[in-house]
């Protein structure tokens, strides 16, 4: 996973982070309408939190002592939704696609692989860990 490319691609979206995340959620709900019920009617707070989390990951992806506990906490906050690995894969697929669209001509296979690996190696495993820890209690 190339953490530098993750940071670079996020920087390319400066000024468009909230718009990109809003587009992600619109596309996510279009593709997977059954997830909409898990979110509040007003998405303003959710958009802000998502931008903050992605910004943290884009800045410090390789600083696992910062990112991993945060991702476990995010996972634990989603316990009541009975999410599975497949749910997080659905999220990843749409998210990486939308980031790529927003990066436009700057997007390439290396960026795609870096974001996909970030989900596969960090985001999904540590969110799943948070989900499992909370379900065990």
N, C-alpha and C positions, 0 to 999 in steps of 0.2 A: 504494500500500500504506500503510495507516494503522498505523504501528508502535505508536502509543499504544493502539489497540484490541487489538493482540496482547498487549501487556504487561498491559492491564486484564483481558483474558479469562484469562490465565495466573494473575494475582493472585486472581481469583475462585475458582480451584481450589486455593488454598492449603490445605495439609493433605491434599489428595487427589491430588497430582501422581503419586506412585508407583502409586496405585490406578488412576488414569486411564491411565497408560502400560501397566499390566498388562492392563487392559481392552482397550486398543488392540491389544496383541499377541495376546490371545485372539481378538479379532474378525478380525485380520489373518490368523492361522493358520486360522481357520474358513473364511474367504472364499478364501484362497489357501494351501491346505495344503502345496503344494510348496515353500514358503519355510521351513517348520519345520526341515527338515534343515540349514539354514545356521546354526542357533542352538543354543547349549548346552542340555542337559537342564535345568539349573538356570538360570533367567533372572534371578536376583537381581542379578548384576553388570551384566548388560545393561540391566535396568530403571534401575539407578542411573545408568549412563552416559547413557542416553536422557533421563532427567529433567534431568541436568546440562546436556546439549546444548540441550534445549528451553528451559531456564531462561536460559541464555546468550543464545539467540536472542530470547527474549521481552524480555530486559533491554536488549539492545544491537543490535536488528535494523538500526537505521539507522547503526550504527557499523561500516561495512563493513571497515575496517582490522582489526577484531577478528573479525567473523563469517566473512568470506570465507576467510581462511587456515584457520580452524577447520573449515569445511565442506569445503575441499579435502583436509584431513588425514583427515576422516571418510570422504570418498569413497575416498581412497587405501587406507584400512584395509579396504575392501570389494572390493578388486581381484580377489581369488581367486574371487569368486562370479559373475563374468561378468554383472554387472547391466547392464540397459539403461534407457533413459528410461522405458519402459513399466513396469518394476519400480518405479521411483521414483514414477511416477504412481499405481500401485496403493497404495503406502505413503501417499502424500498423501491419496488419496481416503478411505481408512479413518481416517487420523489426524484429518483435519478433521471427519469425521463424529463421531468419539468426543469430540473437544474440544467440539463443539457440544452433544452429549448431556449432557456433564458441566456445561456452563454453563447448561443448561436454559432457563429463562425469560429469562435475560439474553442469550441468543444471538439474533443477528439477521443480516440480509443483509450488513451492514457488517462484522461479525466474520468471517463466512464468506468474504467477498471478501478481507479483510486476510490471513487465514491462507492462503488459496489463492494469493494474490499472493506471499506470503513464500516459498512453495514454488516457484512458477513463476519468480520473479525472482531468488531467492537460493539457496535450499536445493538444488533440483534442478540448476541450472546449475553451481554450484560443487562439488557432489558429483560430477557428471559430469566436471568438469575434473580432479578428483583421481583419479577412476577412469582417465581417459585418460592422465594423466601417468604413473601407476604402470604401466599396461599398456605404455607406450612404452619403459620401462626394462627 
